[in-house]
Amino acid sequence: MKPESASGTTAQLQGRADARPDAHDGAPDAIAAHQRAAARAIAAHGGYPESWVPPRAGTDHDVVVVGGGQSGVAIAFALRRAGIARISVIDAAAEGEEGIWRGTARMNALRSPKALPGPELGIPELAFRSWYEARHGEAAWDALPAIPRLDWAAYLDWFRETVGVTVRFGTRLEGIEPVAQGLRLRLGIEGRPANEVCRKLVLATGFAGSGGGAVPAFVREALPAHLHAHAEAPIDFAALRGRRLAIFGAASSAFDAAAVALEHGAARVHMFCRHADLERHSLMRMLYYPGSVEHFRLLPDARRWRIMNALCRRAQGPVPDAVRRAVRYETFHLHFDARDPALEPRKDGVWLRLAGRDTGLAFDFVVAGTGYATDLAARPELADVVPDLALWGDRYVPPPGEENAELAHHPYLTPGFAFTEKVPGTAPHLADIHFFGAAAQLGNGRNPGEVSGFRHGIPQLVSAIGADLFAADADRHEARILGPVAPILDEALYRDRVWDGRTA
């Protein structure tokens, strides 16, 4: 194995990532003081107003948020701050297994800049920085190159508890159907069927919620399930000790998988990239300035399509730390121009051919680091609604040379992330289903479920939900606004000063 990079970045982050998620160096007094400051800050920013949404008979919730990870909890927090309190957050995972940070995410540190605003939504005392400094000190924060993954997971646990969001774990959304009162959700609660009715539904289910991992046909069709996995799937890397791995794809997640396999003692890892070099630019970062992040959604369809088509022609390249982490091993090998791969399982391993020629390479396991596919029809919970919702391919026909089948499968959403009807007037309930996930990127300019999308995306979503709920109950709000008003002033306070005509 090569010595660690002289920069020390990988070693520093690896050391933090391997620590216990709840470990801290800070004095208990500092942590307690921060906890009190966070509570005061929430109160100073208005706390949690009473719910202004009139109860609707026959409903269990005004809003159900599907997904108890960082997006879902932040959305619930924002809804409560907006006075929409009759909400429920559900997650199919067991507590501690929600999201990706302790599971399929394998990077040492987050790829977002450490100072980027996150779920705190404008309250500094709730930010990761405040949490981290209370436990490790200001100097440690200043020296930190990026947020360690498991520290981020521990922070999210703290954030959820501090803002008081309850997640119903072990609760899976299995289907959606319209009813007179709103949306009937078919749920599986710890494996038991149940039905609940809500007025608004938010899908905050991460990258996988847009379809799932894209496993190429040459892998999927050639190999039995026990010989391959997608890079974002759970993989028992300890069981691959001493084994030979092939990884197809060369983005950050592919390099992360390679590094974890080697760290667990894989005999060798070969990575195959179909291009002549790694993608060494991050074109998507060109979108990430405040004006674009906030206002991209207001551009005409043709301009949004043209920009995203240009940026998405090739997958985003790996970040330097992901590459550095893998290439320090002499047993890591990178192959370029890996065209037309074909796999054949034999008794002594899975043999690889490229462009019709044998490579002389055999492997024990194959990992597809090939990103995600946007295919809402692949999501079982959306089976009842997908036939009626509009995709970009239903609404926009690009000019010659700008065709993109992947973008055409993105849902065509409102500015408030709601689904729209394929045929106007046929499925009005779709306006009550809000999709806050990766496939919102074409219309929104970025994945709103990423940390960098929270600052603008969550207020945008919550404002749209509030507007719809208010408009739907306009008669009741008018009656409330114009109803009897109790006086705030007692006549006795001024009665003896009313002029009675006498000379002063």
ZIRADA-V453636 format. One record per residue. N is the residue number from 0. PSI is psi in whole degrees, -180 to 180 (none if undefined). OMEGA is omega in whole degrees, 0 to 359 (* if undefined). D_FIRST is the distance of its C-alpha to the first C-alpha in Angstrom with 2 decimals. Layout:
BEGIN
N_PSI_OMEGA_D_FIRST / N_PSI_OMEGA_D_FIRST
END
This chain:
BEGIN
0_138_178_0.00 / 1_154_176_3.79 / 2_159_180_6.52 / 3_149_178_8.89 / 4_142_182_11.62 / 5_-20_182_14.52 / 6_-26_181_16.90 / 7_-5_185_15.97 / 8_-49_182_17.31 / 9_-44_181_14.58 / 10_-43_182_14.24 / 11_-46_182_18.03 / 12_-37_179_18.68 / 13_-41_179_16.23 / 14_-42_179_17.97 / 15_-40_182_21.29 / 16_-29_181_20.54 / 17_-9_181_19.65 / 18_161_175_22.90 / 19_137_184_26.07 / 20_-27_183_27.87 / 21_7_181_31.01 / 22_149_176_29.58 / 23_156_180_31.01 / 24_-16_189_31.47 / 25_156_178_34.87 / 26_145_179_38.18 / 27_-34_181_40.26 / 28_-40_180_43.04 / 29_-39_180_40.97 / 30_-43_179_39.94 / 31_-40_179_43.56 / 32_-40_178_44.85 / 33_-39_179_42.59 / 34_-43_178_43.80 / 35_-40_179_47.38 / 36_-38_179_46.72 / 37_-43_179_45.31 / 38_-43_178_48.41 / 39_-39_182_50.72 / 40_-42_178_49.03 / 41_-45_179_49.50 / 42_-41_181_53.15 / 43_-25_178_53.59 / 44_19_174_52.40 / 45_-7_179_55.05 / 46_-142_182_53.53 / 47_100_180_54.21 / 48_157_173_57.64 / 49_149_182_59.75 / 50_129_179_59.33 / 51_-3_183_61.73 / 52_119_180_61.29 / 53_137_178_64.43 / 54_139_177_63.77 / 55_123_180_64.23 / 56_142_177_65.81 / 57_5_178_63.85 / 58_152_177_60.40 / 59_-27_184_57.82 / 60_150_169_55.72 / 61_-42_180_56.15 / 62_133_169_52.45 / 63_128_177_49.71 / 64_122_179_46.12 / 65_114_182_43.75 / 66_115_181_40.25 / 67_20_176_39.48 / 68_-159_187_36.30 / 69_-40_181_36.23 / 70_-50_184_38.71 / 71_-42_181_41.19 / 72_-42_179_41.43 / 73_-38_178_41.83 / 74_-45_179_44.51 / 75_-42_177_46.36 / 76_-45_181_46.30 / 77_-38_177_47.75 / 78_-44_180_50.39 / 79_-40_177_51.56 / 80_-25_179_51.82 / 81_5_178_53.92 / 82_21_175_56.32 / 83_94_194_55.21 / 84_-17_184_54.68 / 85_74_187_55.43 / 86_162_176_51.92 / 87_136_177_49.48 / 88_127_181_45.71 / 89_153_177_44.34 / 90_135_182_40.91 / 91_-23_184_40.19 / 92_164_170_37.19 / 93_157_180_37.50 / 94_135_183_37.31 / 95_-14_180_33.78 / 96_4_180_32.56 / 97_156_180_34.33 / 98_-159_185_32.58 / 99_-12_198_28.89 / 100_-27_176_27.23 / 101_9_183_26.52 / 102_-98_190_26.13 / 103_-14_173_25.05 / 104_128_186_23.83 / 105_4_179_20.06 / 106_156_175_19.48 / 107_-39_186_18.64 / 108_158_176_21.86 / 109_150_182_24.99 / 110_-3_176_25.19 / 111_150_175_28.70 / 112_142_188_29.55 / 113_-26_183_29.86 / 114_5_182_33.54 / 115_134_176_34.65 / 116_145_182_37.69 / 117_-135_185_37.11 / 118_-7_182_39.27 / 119_-21_174_41.23 / 120_52_173_43.58 / 121_2_178_44.90 / 122_101_187_44.95 / 123_-35_182_42.55 / 124_-17_178_42.66 / 125_-1_184_41.08 / 126_158_178_38.17 / 127_-40_182_34.55 / 128_-46_181_34.75 / 129_-42_178_37.67 / 130_-45_184_36.05 / 131_-44_182_32.83 / 132_-33_178_34.76 / 133_-26_183_36.96 / 134_-27_187_33.99 / 135_-12_178_31.74 / 136_159_182_34.07 / 137_-37_181_34.66 / 138_-39_179_32.20 / 139_-40_177_29.34 / 140_-45_181_30.50 / 141_-35_183_30.75 / 142_-11_186_27.16 / 143_122_181_25.80 / 144_-34_181_24.16 / 145_166_184_24.79 / 146_118_177_26.09 / 147_140_187_23.59 / 148_-48_183_24.19 / 149_-26_171_25.31 / 150_-39_177_27.44 / 151_-41_178_29.11 / 152_-43_179_29.82 / 153_-39_176_31.35 / 154_-43_180_33.36 / 155_-37_174_34.74 / 156_-48_179_35.91 / 157_-44_182_37.66 / 158_-47_181_39.12 / 159_-44_181_40.61 / 160_-41_185_42.21 / 161_-39_181_43.47 / 162_-4_172_45.17 / 163_30_177_46.58 / 164_124_177_45.41 / 165_130_177_45.66 / 166_131_176_43.61 / 167_95_182_45.00 / 168_162_181_41.92 / 169_23_182_42.17 / 170_114_186_44.57 / 171_133_172_43.96 / 172_124_183_46.03 / 173_-15_179_47.23 / 174_160_183_49.98 / 175_134_175_52.22 / 176_145_180_55.91 / 177_142_172_58.60 / 178_171_184_61.50 / 179_-35_184_64.41 / 180_-16_182_62.78 / 181_-117_182_59.40 / 182_126_173_56.42 / 183_124_180_56.21 / 184_127_172_52.68 / 185_119_185_51.93 / 186_154_166_49.43 / 187_112_183_47.64 / 188_106_186_47.55 / 189_39_177_45.51 / 190_-6_180_46.50 / 191_136_180_50.19 / 192_146_177_51.94 / 193_155_176_53.60 / 194_136_174_55.24 / 195_150_183_55.30 / 196_135_177_56.92 / 197_165_177_55.70 / 198_-35_181_56.97 / 199_143_180_53.68 / 200_130_176_50.26 / 201_126_178_46.96 / 202_105_180_43.93 / 203_65_193_40.82 / 204_23_172_38.42 / 205_-169_181_35.36 / 206_-41_183_33.81 / 207_-25_181_34.58 / 208_-11_178_38.22 / 209_-8_180_38.70 / 210_-65_180_38.02 / 211_176_179_34.61 / 212_137_180_31.32 / 213_103_177_31.83 / 214_117_184_30.60 / 215_151_181_31.41 / 216_-34_183_34.03 / 217_-20_173_31.91 / 218_-53_186_29.70 / 219_-40_185_32.50 / 220_-19_184_35.01 / 221_-26_190_32.91 / 222_143_172_30.95 / 223_159_188_32.20 / 224_-31_184_31.23 / 225_-4_181_28.88 / 226_1_180_26.55 / 227_162_177_25.97 / 228_155_171_25.98 / 229_150_184_26.26 / 230_-25_181_23.38 / 231_4_178_25.83 / 232_158_174_26.92 / 233_130_181_25.91 / 234_132_177_23.09 / 235_87_183_22.16 / 236_-28_178_18.38 / 237_-34_180_18.40 / 238_-11_181_20.48 / 239_10_177_17.91 / 240_131_180_15.43 / 241_6_183_14.74 / 242_167_179_16.55 / 243_127_183_16.39 / 244_141_168_17.12 / 245_133_177_19.00 / 246_125_178_19.54 / 247_129_187_22.58 / 248_152_186_23.07 / 249_35_174_21.06 / 250_-176_185_22.42 / 251_-43_182_20.87 / 252_-32_177_21.38 / 253_-44_177_19.63 / 254_-37_176_16.46 / 255_-45_180_16.88 / 256_-41_178_17.22 / 257_-45_182_14.13 / 258_-43_181_12.04 / 259_-40_178_14.02 / 260_-45_180_13.66 / 261_-38_178_9.87 / 262_-25_177_10.31 / 263_8_173_12.95 / 264_21_175_11.11 / 265_144_183_12.25 / 266_-44_175_11.73 / 267_154_179_11.50 / 268_126_175_13.11 / 269_127_177_15.49 / 270_136_184_17.34 / 271_122_179_20.82 / 272_129_185_22.84 / 273_-6_179_26.46 / 274_172_183_26.85 / 275_-11_179_26.10 / 276_166_172_23.72 / 277_151_171_22.47 / 278_112_187_25.32 / 279_8_176_24.70 / 280_157_174_27.87 / 281_84_186_29.04 / 282_-34_183_32.64 / 283_-25_179_33.57 / 284_-20_178_33.11 / 285_-20_178_36.21 / 286_-18_196_38.21 / 287_62_169_37.09 / 288_157_192_39.76 / 289_-43_181_42.59 / 290_-43_180_45.32 / 291_-46_183_43.45 / 292_-39_183_41.99 / 293_-34_192_45.50 / 294_-2_180_47.69 / 295_-38_183_45.87 / 296_-19_182_47.62 / 297_-7_180_50.97 / 298_154_175_50.36 / 299_155_182_52.29 / 300_-45_184_50.67 / 301_-40_181_50.45 / 302_-42_178_48.58 / 303_-45_180_46.13 / 304_-46_183_45.45 / 305_-43_181_45.04 / 306_-50_183_42.52 / 307_-33_177_40.38 / 308_-41_179_40.60 / 309_-38_183_39.26 / 310_-23_186_36.38 / 311_8_180_35.42 / 312_-29_177_35.47 / 313_145_180_31.70 / 314_152_178_29.36 / 315_142_183_27.88 / 316_171_181_24.52 / 317_151_175_21.32 / 318_154_185_21.09 / 319_-41_183_18.58 / 320_-34_178_16.80 / 321_-41_178_16.32 / 322_-46_181_14.78 / 323_-38_183_12.58 / 324_-34_182_11.28 / 325_-42_188_10.32 / 326_-11_177_9.35 / 327_-10_178_6.39 / 328_129_177_4.70 / 329_-19_182_5.49 / 330_12_174_7.74 / 331_131_183_9.72 / 332_136_184_12.85 / 333_131_181_15.86 / 334_128_176_19.39 / 335_166_180_22.43 / 336_40_181_26.11 / 337_81_187_25.49 / 338_148_173_29.23 / 339_56_179_31.33 / 340_146_175_28.73 / 341_136_184_30.27 / 342_142_179_28.87 / 343_114_177_30.41 / 344_130_176_29.77 / 345_179_181_30.13 / 346_-34_184_29.84 / 347_16_176_26.41 / 348_-179_178_24.96 / 349_117_183_25.63 / 350_146_186_26.02 / 351_134_169_25.78 / 352_143_176_28.23 / 353_131_181_28.23 / 354_37_176_31.57 / 355_2_183_33.12 / 356_142_176_30.83 / 357_140_178_28.51 / 358_-15_186_24.84 / 359_11_182_24.04 / 360_135_176_21.50 / 361_150_186_22.07 / 362_158_177_20.70 / 363_-20_183_21.43 / 364_148_182_21.70 / 365_134_176_22.45 / 366_131_176_22.14 / 367_103_176_24.64 / 368_56_194_23.47 / 369_25_172_26.83 / 370_-164_183_28.56 / 371_153_173_31.93 / 372_140_173_35.32 / 373_108_182_38.47 / 374_87_183_40.90 / 375_-26_179_43.09 / 376_-18_179_44.83 / 377_-7_181_41.72 / 378_113_184_42.19 / 379_-36_183_44.56 / 380_-17_181_45.97 / 381_6_185_47.17 / 382_-36_183_48.83 / 383_-21_186_52.30 / 384_-23_184_51.96 / 385_-41_181_49.82 / 386_-24_185_52.78 / 387_-12_186_54.75 / 388_151_182_52.26 / 389_135_170_51.89 / 390_167_177_48.73 / 391_-34_179_48.29 / 392_-21_177_49.17 / 393_-22_188_52.52 / 394_-22_187_53.34 / 395_131_176_52.00 / 396_110_183_52.15 / 397_157_177_49.94 / 398_163_178_51.27 / 399_136_181_50.16 / 400_-13_179_46.64 / 401_15_178_45.53 / 402_144_179_45.35 / 403_104_185_42.38 / 404_-34_180_42.53 / 405_-47_179_39.83 / 406_-33_181_41.71 / 407_-21_180_44.95 / 408_-3_178_43.76 / 409_142_178_43.35 / 410_143_178_46.18 / 411_105_189_48.88 / 412_159_171_49.15 / 413_170_175_51.64 / 414_-20_177_50.67 / 415_19_175_50.49 / 416_18_178_47.90 / 417_147_172_50.57 / 418_155_175_50.79 / 419_162_184_53.70 / 420_139_173_56.04 / 421_-44_176_55.74 / 422_112_184_59.54 / 423_135_177_61.18 / 424_-3_184_63.25 / 425_-20_184_61.80 / 426_65_184_59.13 / 427_-21_181_59.84 / 428_-18_180_57.67 / 429_-26_179_54.54 / 430_-13_180_55.27 / 431_7_177_54.46 / 432_116_184_50.92 / 433_128_186_48.43 / 434_105_183_45.00 / 435_67_185_42.47 / 436_-172_188_39.33 / 437_-35_183_37.10 / 438_0_172_39.84 / 439_-2_189_42.02 / 440_-39_183_39.95 / 441_-44_181_42.23 / 442_-30_188_45.29 / 443_-18_180_43.80 / 444_-15_175_41.35 / 445_168_176_38.29 / 446_113_184_37.16 / 447_-18_181_39.35 / 448_-7_173_37.22 / 449_156_183_34.31 / 450_-41_183_34.48 / 451_-11_179_35.61 / 452_-8_186_38.45 / 453_-43_191_40.03 / 454_-40_181_42.00 / 455_-37_186_44.26 / 456_-42_184_43.80 / 457_-47_174_44.79 / 458_-37_178_48.00 / 459_-45_179_48.84 / 460_-49_184_48.47 / 461_-39_177_50.37 / 462_-41_180_53.15 / 463_-43_179_53.65 / 464_-46_179_53.82 / 465_-42_180_56.26 / 466_-43_180_58.39 / 467_-44_180_58.70 / 468_-39_180_59.61 / 469_-46_181_62.13 / 470_-37_181_63.76 / 471_-27_181_63.98 / 472_32_186_65.98 / 473_-41_180_67.98 / 474_-43_181_71.30 / 475_-35_178_70.18 / 476_-39_177_68.73 / 477_-44_179_71.99 / 478_-38_179_73.95 / 479_-45_184_71.78 / 480_-38_183_72.04 / 481_10_182_75.82 / 482_-178_180_76.58 / 483_139_181_78.54 / 484_126_176_77.39 / 485_136_180_78.09 / 486_146_176_79.58 / 487_-6_185_77.53 / 488_128_179_80.66 / 489_126_182_83.53 / 490_-32_182_86.94 / 491_-21_183_88.14 / 492_-29_185_85.83 / 493_-3_188_88.00 / 494_-40_184_91.31 / 495_3_176_93.37 / 496_10_178_92.46 / 497_130_184_93.83 / 498_128_181_96.71 / 499_12_176_100.06 / 500_-7_180_102.34 / 501_154_178_103.54 / 502_134_181_103.80 / 503_none_*_100.86
END
